Amino acid sequence: MKLHNHMEDLVLSYVDKLSPQFDSVCKCEKCRLDIAALALNNLPGMYSVTEIGEVYSKIKEMEAQYVADVIKEVTRAIEIVSIKPIHENK
């Protein structure tokens, strides 16, 4: 058994789908992960440790309102990061 947050997978997939639609956002890995972190902080976790929990998570991902909430938070996070990206000084 393994503890897994399915919301993280879902958010990262939407970051990858939605980011190309925003010309102003940096496409580097740091910004990608910042976007995901911001979105995940505003969404409920979906943790599972069993196959039944994993199936429940997959079913939940198909609900229209659930997907809309994820898209809303990812879009909001993309807008925030595109305005003020945080890159480490090298």
Backbone as a ProteinNet text record, in pm:
[ID]
protein_1_A
[PRIMARY]
MKLHNHMEDLVLSYVDKLSPQFDSVCKCEKCRLDIAALALNNLPGMYSVTEIGEVYSKIKEMEAQYVADVIKEVTRAIEIVSIKPIHENK
[TERTIARY]
83.9	0	88.4	35.2	109.5	12	48.4	-31.6	-12.6	-123	-113.4	-219	-178.1	-270.4	-304.3	-421.9	-464.3	-485.7	-514.2	-533.3	-404.6	-291.5	-163.7	-148.5	-181.2	-174.4	-268.6	-390	-491	-448.3	-400.2	-356.9	-239.4	-140.7	-26.4	-69.1	-165.4	-210.8	-280.2	-356.9	-422.9	-324.3	-220.1	-115.2	-53.9	-25.2	34.4	-61.1	-191.5	-290.5	-318	-323.2	-366.1	-251.9	-133.8	-21.6	8	7.1	37	-60.2	-177.1	-275.6	-243.9	-146.1	-108.3	32.1	41.4	171.7	259.9	197.4	273.1	336.9	301.4	356.8	484.3	582.2	708.1	678.9	744.6	718.7	825.7	911.6	1015.9	955.4	1032.7	984.2	952.2	1030	1003.7	867.5	836.8	706.2	593.4	617.8	518.2	481.9	583.9	558.6	499.4	537.5	475.8	326.5	290.3	149.5	75	133.7	69.9	54	157.4	151	42.2	34.8	-69.7	-209.5	-229.4	-360.1	-391.7	-294.7	-317.4	-349.2	-293.9	-323.7	-468.4	-536.8	-676.2	-774.4	-726.9	-811.9	-801.4	-908.2	-900.5	-810	-738.5	-657	-746.7	-697	-770.2	-675.5	-657.6	-562.3	-627.6	-550.6	-597	-480.4	-514	-413.4	-456.7	-578.8	-630.1	-678.3	-701.9	-754.9	-895.2	-974.3	-1110.1	-1103.3	-1012.7	-994.4	-949.1	-865.7	-818.4	-933.3	-1018.8	-1135.6	-1228.6	-1252.1	-1337.3	-1279.7	-1149.3	-1085	-1105.7	-1092.7	-1112	-1256.3	-1351.4	-1493	-1515.9	-1459	-1475	-1419.5	-1309.2	-1247.8	-1340.7	-1440	-1530.5	-1646.5	-1664.5	-1773.5	-1742.1	-1839.8	-1819.3	-1778.5	-1842.8	-1810.2	-1669.5	-1632.4	-1499.3	-1391.8	-1409.8	-1315.4	-1314.8	-1431.1	-1440.3	-1363.2	-1370.9	-1296.7	-1146.3	-1101.5	-958.9	-913	-988.7	-953.2	-949.6	-1045.5	-1050.8	-925.5	-887.8	-771.6	-639.9	-629.4	-507.4	-496.2	-605.2	-604.6	-566.5	-622.3	-589.9	-441.1	-388.4	-247.1	-157.4	-197	-120.7	-115.6	-227.4	-231.8	-140	-138.9	-53.9	93.6	131.5	272	316.7	227	266.7	291.3	223.1	243.4	372.9	397.4	514.7	582.6	657.8	730.7	843.6	870.4	977.1	1086.8	1189.9	1304.3	1420.7	1493.4	1609.9	1719.1	1786.8	1901.1	2018	2082.1	2195.3	2325.2
-118.1	0	124.5	228.4	352.9	469.5	568.6	690.4	773.5	814.5	889.6	999.4	1120.6	1232.8	1245.3	1200.3	1203.3	1345.8	1437.6	1576.6	1632.5	1590.4	1637.8	1598.2	1474.5	1428.7	1508.6	1529.9	1601.8	1746.7	1812.4	1951.9	1963.3	1877.2	1883.5	1860.6	1773	1750.8	1875.2	1945.3	2068.3	2183.6	2187	2288.3	2270.6	2146.7	2118.9	2147.8	2128.1	2154.2	2303.6	2376.5	2516.3	2616.4	2586.3	2681.4	2728.7	2640.8	2687.9	2794.3	2804.3	2903.7	3043.3	3053.3	3181	3217.2	3313.6	3354.8	3419	3481.9	3559	3474.4	3348.4	3267.4	3195.7	3198.2	3127.4	2977.3	2904.8	2761	2675.1	2737.3	2660.2	2569.6	2472.5	2375.1	2441.2	2541.6	2612.7	2678.8	2748.4	2814.9	2711.5	2602.4	2495.1	2442.2	2416.5	2364.9	2470.4	2597	2705	2713.8	2702.1	2704.6	2588.8	2470.2	2353	2370.1	2419.7	2438.2	2537.7	2649	2747.4	2687.5	2615.6	2554.8	2449.3	2365	2258.7	2313.5	2429.3	2489.7	2534.6	2547.7	2592.2	2482.7	2361.2	2247.6	2140.4	2061.9	1954.6	1841.7	1782.1	1666.3	1547.4	1458.1	1334.3	1217.7	1180.7	1077.1	940.1	841.4	703.4	613.9	499.3	398.7	260.6	254.5	126.3	140.8	28.7	30.2	89.3	61.7	117.2	269.2	321.3	466	526.3	454.4	501	506.3	406.1	404.8	519.4	543.1	654.4	786.7	803.7	926.3	944.5	837.2	844.8	882.1	827.9	861.6	1009.2	1055.7	1195.4	1290.7	1250.7	1333.8	1356.4	1272.5	1284.6	1380.7	1424.8	1517	1656.1	1714.3	1843.3	1954.1	1965.4	2071.6	2052.8	1930.6	1898.6	1946.1	1914	1955.3	2107.7	2168.6	2314.3	2381.3	2325.9	2382	2371.1	2259.3	2240.1	2339.4	2351.9	2445.7	2589	2624.7	2760.5	2789.4	2696.2	2718.5	2716.4	2629.8	2626.4	2755.8	2801.5	2926.2	3044.3	3049.4	3156.9	3152.8	3033.5	3018.6	3059.3	3024.5	3064.8	3217.1	3282.7	3428.6	3490.4	3435.3	3488	3470.9	3352.8	3325.2	3404.1	3426	3502.2	3648.9	3700.9	3839.2	3853.2	3754.6	3765	3629.7	3587.3	3460.7	3475.8	3368.9	3370.6	3276.1	3334.9	3256.5	3282.7	3177.9	3192.6	3266.8	3354.1	3424.9	3328.8	3327.4	3237	3314.2
0	0	0	-61.2	-71.6	-60.3	17.1	30	-95.5	-156	-282	-285.1	-325.8	-342	-490.5	-527.1	-667.2	-717.1	-625.5	-665.1	-725.1	-674.8	-728.3	-875.4	-907.5	-1046.9	-1135.6	-1086.3	-1163.7	-1187.7	-1083.3	-1096.2	-1193.6	-1181.2	-1272.2	-1417.3	-1438.4	-1576.1	-1631.5	-1546.7	-1593.1	-1606.6	-1525.3	-1543.9	-1682.6	-1718.5	-1849.8	-1965	-1942.9	-2048.2	-2064.7	-1953.6	-1958.3	-1978	-1928.6	-1937.8	-2079.5	-2180	-2315.8	-2367.8	-2307.5	-2350.9	-2297.7	-2208.1	-2147.8	-2194.4	-2284.2	-2336.9	-2230.2	-2130.8	-2032.5	-1922.9	-1911.1	-1801.7	-1846.1	-1757.3	-1781.4	-1781.7	-1869.6	-1883	-1814.5	-1732.6	-1665.1	-1557.3	-1512.7	-1413.7	-1279.9	-1240.3	-1114.4	-1117.4	-1226.2	-1237.5	-1246.6	-1318.4	-1329.6	-1190.4	-1108.9	-974.8	-882.1	-900.1	-821.9	-852.3	-978.3	-1018.5	-952.3	-959.9	-900	-749.3	-682.4	-537	-498.2	-570.4	-541.2	-558.6	-666.5	-691.5	-585.3	-553.1	-454.6	-316.2	-281.9	-152.3	-140.6	-253.2	-252.5	-293.1	-301.4	-337.3	-229.8	-212.1	-112.4	-160.7	-68.9	-103.7	-134.6	-216.6	-248.8	-227.6	-103.6	-69.2	-69.1	-109.6	-101.5	-66.7	-9.6	19.2	-30.8	-83.6	-132.6	-276.2	-340.6	-476.9	-479.6	-377.9	-371.7	-363.4	-283.4	-274	-405.4	-476.9	-607.5	-707.8	-706.6	-795.3	-760.5	-632.5	-589.4	-640.9	-632.4	-679.7	-829.4	-904.9	-1050.8	-1084.4	-1010.4	-1032.9	-1000.5	-891.2	-849.9	-956.2	-1022.2	-1125.4	-1244.6	-1261.6	-1375.7	-1350.1	-1225.9	-1194.9	-1250.7	-1317.9	-1386	-1288.8	-1174.3	-1079.3	-1023.4	-1003.2	-951.5	-1049.5	-1176	-1280.7	-1294.1	-1285.2	-1294.4	-1181.3	-1061.2	-947.7	-970.5	-1023.8	-1051.1	-1157.7	-1265.5	-1373	-1320.7	-1237.7	-1181.1	-1098.4	-1012.6	-925.7	-1003.8	-1102.2	-1184.2	-1264.9	-1322.1	-1399.1	-1311.1	-1190.6	-1096.8	-1061.7	-1038.8	-1004.7	-1122.3	-1243.2	-1361.6	-1370.7	-1346.3	-1352.4	-1247.6	-1127.6	-1020.7	-1055.6	-1098	-1130	-1252.9	-1348.2	-1467.1	-1432.4	-1332.2	-1289	-1208.9	-1123.2	-1036.4	-1021	-1123.2	-1112	-1008.4	-938.3	-837.6	-883.8	-941.6	-985.6	-892.6	-861.4	-775.5	-851.3	-780.6	-841.2	-848.4	-964.4	-981	-981
[MASK]
++++++++++++++++++++++++++++++++++++++++++++++++++++++++++++++++++++++++++++++++++++++++++

